[in-house]
Amino acid sequence: MPPQLGIGLIILLAAILIAIGLRRLLVGGDALGERLKVYAALPDQTRQRKRQRGRGWVMRLRMRMNAIFSGFASQELTLQLMSAYWPVSATEYVIIRLIATALGFILGWLISDSPLGGAGLGILAYIIPGLMLKISTNRRRQKFSRQLVDVLVLMTGSVRAGFSLLQAMEMIVREMAPPASEEFERVLREVGLGRSVSQALGELALRMQNKDLNLLVTAINIQYQVGGNMTTMLESVTETIRERIRLFGEVRVITTQQRITSYVLSLLPFFVAGIMFLVNPDYMVRLFDPSIRCIPIGALLGIILGFIIVQRMTKLDI
């Protein structure tokens, strides 16, 4: 085995161990489990004090690091991390991303024995965390969107039973599954820290980027300003959102053929080209001749443009 490959594997293993250690430090322990242990058995006081000192040292280190490198963070990145419910701050995310990029560059350089290989792996290491954050954010927002009708039904029933809006949110936290319970728990925590209900719900709407939730937040804000029957308002909003979801489902069913056609027409040239490569590779290789290279490039751009146009035609705002 070449020595460069051995060194690269050692660095990769070190990076994996560092990532695992950071995850354990940032996520922390199970707070509920720690509280239950207090009542289940007598704790070891010495071990508990050591654990508290260790966690206090980690928290002080994180706070100092966030204060020093706070200029690297942005409000948009902070909002994305809150939407994904990742247990890291924007500053820590940027630092982890830069460390991963540096390790990827060094590892790629050692493996390929070329700075170009290091640059390629470094760019890949920089892009992957951003893609993971975007996928996690979109997945969590979609899951919240599917829970929204159940949230409204539970909130409406609680208010009709005589609970206040904040008590209805507490019921959502207890009865609903994440991410709805996590988001409304954050709303209650912000209200407990001194923010108004309108501000806390506005932050929730910014995190989830959901039109139905915006409608609910707007209705609650209007009700707080002008007064009225909260139960009637919530029932009207619930019925409106249900109708929007039903109409959106009907539109998706109607446009299914067009969306599937766009995928089929976009993938068909690549499928035919693959078959032609197997049947007559000499004929297909001519497409990549430098003198006519503009033909496959133009064909690829045309496929991408056609796919985007068809997808835009089938995307309707409701």
Order of alpha helices (4+ residues) and beta strands (2+ residues): alpha-alpha-alpha-alpha-alpha-alpha-alpha-alpha-alpha-alpha-alpha-alpha-alpha-alpha
